[in-house]
C-alpha cells in the first residue's frame, strides 16, 4: 500500500500524462515505463507474483537533487493498485503514435 503523499503524486503524474505534458519511455520486454524529468526520475515496473498470485507494481523514485532513491510497491490486494495501473497504462501510451484514421 502506498503512502498518501505518493498517491497524490501519482494522481498528478497521471493527469499530466493524460493531458500530454509528460511523455514516458516504455520498455515492453521489461514491462517498465520510465520518466526522466528535470529534478527526478521514475521507473514503474509491473510483475506477476506467482507465490501470492497477484499483479505487483514497483516504483522507484530517484531525486536528482540529493541523489537518493525511494522504493514503493502495491499489489492487487490494495485499492491503490488501480491508481498505479491507470498511470502505467497512460504512461505506456504517452509516446505511442496512432494513425489519424484507424480504418
N, C-alpha and C positions, 0 to 999 in steps of 0.2 A: 504494500500500500504506500502511496506517495504522500509526502508532507503537503499541507495546504499551499505553501509558498510555491512548490514545484507544480502543483495542479494549476494554479493561477498563471504561471509562466507558460505552461503547455497550452492553455486556452489562448493566451496572447499569440504564441507561435502559430497556432492553428489558424487564428483569424488573419494574421499577416500572410500566411502561406496561401490561404484560400483567396485573399484579395490580390495575390500576385506580387506582393512586396518581397517575398522570400523565395528563392529557388534552391532546392536541395539537390544533392547528388545521390542517386540511387544505385546501389550495387546489388543486382538481382541474385548473383551467386552467393553472396553473404547474407542476404535478407536484411540489408542495412541501408539506412538513409543518414546522410551527414549534411550539416550546415556549418559553413565556415564564415562567421560574422567578424566584424572588426574587433570586438572585445571578448568573444567566446567562440568555442567550437562545440557542437553537439553531435553525438553519434547515437542513433537509436537502432537497436538490433532486435529482431524477432527470432525466437526459437520455440520449439515444442519440447516440453519437458516430458520424456517418456515415463519417468518414475511417477510423477504427480498426475500425468495425463492431462496437462493444461498448456495453453499457449503462454509464453512469457515475453515481456518486453523489458530490455535492459537499456538504460540511458546513461551515457557518460557526458557530463558537462565539464568542459575544460575552460577555466577562467584564464584568459591570456595575460591579465594584469599582474596576477601573482603566481602564475604557472602552477595552479592547483587543479586537480581533477576530483570530481564528485560523482558518485555512482548511485543510481536509483533503479528500482525494478518494481514491476507489478505483474500479476498473472490473472487469468480468467476468473479466479475466485474473488477478486476485488472489484468494486464498482468503478474505480478509475481506469480499469483496463480499456473500457470503451473509449474514454477520452484519449488515451495514448494511441489506440488503434486508429482513431479518426485523424490524429496528427500524422501517423505513419502513412496512411493512405493518401492524405493531402500532400505530404512531402514527396512520396513516391511519384505522384503525378505532376508535381510542380515543374519539372524540367522536361515533361513529355510534349512532343509535338503531335498534334492531331490534324487530320485533314479537315479543311474547311467544309467540304461536302462529303459526308461519310458514304454516300451512295452514288 
